[in-house]
Amino acid sequence: MTREDVAKRKKPDQPPLEAEWPAQLYRVLKAAQVRQVSYVPDAGHSELIRLFAADPGVVSNVLTTEEEGIAIATGAWLGGSRSVLLLQSSGVGNCVNMLSLVTMTRTPLLMLVTMRGEWAEFNPWQVPMGLATAPVLAAMGIRVMRAETPRDLIETVESAATLAFDAEQQVAVLLSQRLLGAKRW
């Protein structure tokens, strides 16, 4: 086995070899005419955040708390712009009250949620919200979709963007912790 072969092999604490999915996801969101991205910095979204931050045609909003992103998404839509909210499952709990804004006004919302508290989680504090994320979103009237593989992710986000922006729905796509790779500190 050559050094290149060894370098290409997936390590247990690294994302899958299909690590080009952030660039593919960026292209999908650009094709969906997303012009604003809001986020609390998150390792699972870091490459996607970098791609959007480097794009002069997109407004990147760094949030102090996740629910601000729902207000920004609502304002963006009212101003004729499409947006995406990037957050971690632990941040979903911060958004519960604010989600009533988009469900009651039928404002399109697209959220990409990196999951914690699942596969190979080391932090017990992440587990409760990891278990509650999908049920909490569903209870607030948000359509929940899930991606386990890079291929699933691209197809699911394409579908979610159509539902959100063309059918004026509120959609959260959950990116499984296995897709992202185990975190190590």
Stockholm file with secondary structure:
# STOCKHOLM 1.0

chainA/1-185         MTREDVAKRKKPDQPPLEAEWPAQLYRVLKAAQVRQVSYVPDAGHSELIRLFAADPGVVSNVLTTEEEGIAIATGAWLGGSRSVLLLQSSGVGNCVNMLSLVTMTRTPLLMLVTMRGEWAEFNPWQVPMGLATAPVLAAMGIRVMRAETPRDLIETVESAATLAFDAEQQVAVLLSQRLLGAKRW
#=GR chainA/1-185 SS CCHHHHHHSCCTTSCCSCTTHHHHHHHHHHHTTEEEEEECCCGGGHHHHHHHHTCTTSEEEECSSTHHHHHHHHHHHHTTCEEEEEEEHHHHHHHHHHHHHHHHHTCCEEEEEECCSSTTCCCGGGHHHHHHHHHHHHHTTCEEEEESSHHHHHHHHHHHHHHHHTSCCEEEEEECHHHHCCCCC
#=GC SS_cons         CCHHHHHHSCCTTSCCSCTTHHHHHHHHHHHTTEEEEEECCCGGGHHHHHHHHTCTTSEEEECSSTHHHHHHHHHHHHTTCEEEEEEEHHHHHHHHHHHHHHHHHTCCEEEEEECCSSTTCCCGGGHHHHHHHHHHHHHTTCEEEEESSHHHHHHHHHHHHHHHHTSCCEEEEEECHHHHCCCCC
//
